[in-house]
Amino acid sequence: MPKKSIVSNSIISALECEYGDYHRTEHTKNSQLWINPLMSIYWCFDLKAVVEKIRYYDYIKDTDSVNEFVKGLQLYRRTLTKPRNSKGIPI
């Protein structure tokens, strides 16, 4: 490649525990970067394939707010014969 990829180098920086305004190459030296620790787990997906696997998609696809999303998810859960119990996030 004629130029080093800013995205690839940012992910490599995160893998090497270099966070914040860190510049792996000269190409970005005069700009402000934010290397996030989560960059090391970024992946690419085929969105259409992922959406096709979401069984409750039809219940949430037209939602515009968190409340509408929750209502759609609740409607979907009512269609299940054996729904899993909800669990809170551990504190």
C-alpha positions, 0 to 999 in steps of 0.5 A: 500500500502506498500509505499506511492505513490509519485504521489498521495502525490505530487497531495495532496501537490499541493491541500494543496498549498505546492509548489516547493521542498516540501516533504510530506513523508520521502520516498522522503526526499533525492531527489529533487521534484518539486510540481507544482500548476497545479498538483491539476488538473491532471487527467487520460484519456483513450487516445484512447477514447479521440482521437476518439472524436477529429473530426480533428484528421485525419487532424493533426495526421501526422504533425511534426511541429506547421506549419503543425498542423495549416495547418491541422486544417485550412483544417479541418475548411474548411470542416465545414458548420458553423465554429466558429470564432477564438478568440485571447487569452486575454492579 
